[in-house]
Amino acid sequence: MIFGQVVIGPPGSGKTTYCKAMQEFMKGLGRNVEIINMDPGNDSLPYKCIVDVSDLITVNDAMSYMKLGPNGGLVYCMEYLEKNIDWLIDQIKHLPDKHFVLFDCPGQIEFYTHHQSINNIFQTLTKSKRISLCAVYLVDSHYCTDPCQFISVLIASLGAMLRIELPHINVLSKVDIIEKQASLLFNLDFFTEVLDLKKLLDYVPSDPFIAKYKKLNNCLAGMIEDYSLVSFLALHVEDRYSMLRVMKAADKACGYLFGSEDERTIDKLFSHAMAAEFDYEKIASLQEKYVCNSTKPISEDDL
Ligand SMILES: Nc1nc2c(ncn2[C@@H]2O[C@H](COP(=O)(O)OP(=O)(O)OP(=O)(O)O)[C@@H](O)[C@H]2O)c(=O)[nH]1
């Protein structure tokens, strides 16, 4: 059995940077880990990959032969890969047991909201019973500084969780620059644990353009709370502690941590349960490092 992370998320959320950093991090721990580039539009890869989907088809080919624009070209490429999934299976079938793979996926959000190809590709790989996968959904943490944008991030994350039928981890990327454009309204754990969205709604700006969507925002927030599925890990790729937390969560989700079927003993599961951290401890060090004012929530006088 080989194991892997399917790294997905909106454009620019840090997927390629994450794959490179996670490969180096895992290699530093002595693991065998490879990257597969699943983005046929990414022609300047900062890492060495064992499989590059551009060897099968490129966005430029799809655009010129099928007379499509860049988005249509990318969608065509993913549909082409889905039809030629045996090509991908052939490329990875030689990997020895316990190898780890990171799939660096394209950022077009429609692949995670309504298009089926990415889901079908990974379902087919999973059904081969040779590979066990989890999804790692990255989203830029600067959206936490705007209540409406954070709600739309939550909706997109929830949609991806429901659509990509894999064990799923949500990650707030670039937490080192979370407050680059504006400061946070609450402590970081408010956003990572998705604590009380009603409190956030109180801070939706009152200008007429946004105010008219207040009822919609309320309904969306209510739906996210009803599902109660979305939470995040915070990540800065140069912070080894946050990389370790994401790696451990992904290892659990894809089953790497538990080894083969034979190794899944109650003892082993129990020891991991005992090692679970308290929520506060998980986020406190990142809060102290990257969020300026740790005495949130802010009062009206601060506004
Ligand atoms: N400060 C900071 N910047 C980061 C971090 N992770 C990624 N970035 C930067 O974010 C930008 C986008 O990163 P990419 O890795 O290209 O994002 P992507 O999701 O692969 O982008 P697409 O392939 O276009 O979808 C780059 O400038 C990275 O250097 C991080 O943890 N901290």
The ligand as an ORCA input file, in Angstrom:
! r2SCAN-3c Opt
* xyz 0 1
  N       4.474     34.147      3.563
  C       4.128     32.964      3.051
  N       3.955     32.840      1.707
  C       3.604     31.637      1.211
  C       3.400     30.493      2.041
  N       3.018     29.462      1.249
  C       2.990     29.946     -0.016
  N       3.340     31.243     -0.055
  C       3.429     32.147     -1.242
  O       2.145     32.205     -1.873
  C       2.304     32.397     -3.270
  C       1.484     31.371     -4.029
  O       2.011     30.090     -3.761
  P       1.886     28.864     -4.773
  O       2.546     27.712     -4.098
  O       2.356     29.233     -6.123
  O       0.307     28.692     -4.810
  P      -0.559     27.629     -5.654
  O      -1.760     27.327     -4.833
  O       0.292     26.480     -6.065
  O      -0.946     28.505     -6.922
  P      -1.688     27.993     -8.270
  O      -0.829     26.898     -8.840
  O      -1.723     29.224     -9.123
  O      -3.049     27.529     -7.912
  C       3.808     32.275     -3.555
  O       4.331     33.580     -3.677
  C       4.366     31.612     -2.305
  O       5.695     31.980     -2.032
  C       3.589     30.653      3.476
  O       3.434     29.734      4.303
  N       3.949     31.905      3.900
*
